């Protein structure tokens, strides 16, 4: 009997070792391993090239009591000058945006161009960082008011490190700790701006993808899907990047930033709301037209496996973005705007553009300029009698 029990114990230990090994070699976990390797390299390289980022991060995470708030920059736009665009009259205009941290402040510039053209979005679909700008616009604030609000934010208004959780994580063997930032301050800042407005009360329907940890699936926050959810809470959920922000709990579920899966969400424009005639789509996260990175010659580079890793970690997300763009073009006239070079948010740039708003005004002006190029292209096509699938990938000079 003892021998039998020993056999069972050895079998159990063998199975445990096998399970650990299987988990380590699971092909579906390879993207996670590659992701860690690439991010470590990006951060290490970025810190070496930009020592100032370390100081910026330290001031954001642990501001000193004698530091004074920096005065917000000058308004990014001058007085509103309306230039009605007849080609948009009577048309449903949608705005869709990728994630991309603070680079998506360009969405505010797109909204400003539409105001000047005498129209407003019929639907807004945002993701991750663009939720910071898209939801206030959907709440009825004009572009100047949204710009004033976001540019007045200091890191202390949205960065709240979970110091107690960090301090006790080792004692609790990590139990309960799931994110560096709690997210309470971010939600409170947007609640001061928007009050208790719910998604159903938005003057402009707006949606953002969120990802369920428990069920590993995507849902969309919006007026038709989660009508009673406060907009401020929706913003927090939409930007809750795993490991960076603590997941947001609702009932028995925990939710994170859906941009992990769907970086360019079009389902609200194609399925949930009525299709739009024209969509201004903003890409601030991937190369132009969602092309992949060119890794030609990777074998000759130092540590070529990291070049493979960089491609593997983005392959599924960028392929879905391409498919979504094609799908959107099947039901609307799409103008793809790329006002901010995607490399601005690569590596530590992603975190830099979250921790400081210094470049946001220039991103807003670039969004306005690209949107105006698209509007002029729409007018040109209208005059010429063509109207399908215009594509703009512009420089960022001021219109």
Secondary structure, DSSP 8 states (H G I E B T S, - for coil): -HHHHHHHHHHHHHHHHHHHHHHHH-GGGHHHHHHHHHHHHHHHHHHHH-THHHHHHHHHHS--TT---------SS-S------GGGTT--EEEEE---GGGGGHHHHHHHHHHHTT---SEEEE-GGGHHHHHHHHTT--HHHHHHHHHT--GGGT--B-HHHHHHTTTTTTTT--EEE--HHHHHHHHHHHTT-BGGG-SSEEEEEEEETTTTEEEEESTTTSTTSBHHHHHHHHT--TEEE--EEETTEEEEEGGGT-SS--HIIIIIS---SEEEEE--SSSGGG-----TTGGGSTTHHHHHHHHHHHHHHHHHHHHHHHHHHTTSEEEEE--S-GGGGSTTHHHHHHH--TTHHHHHHHHHHHHHHHHHHHHHHHHHT--S-----------
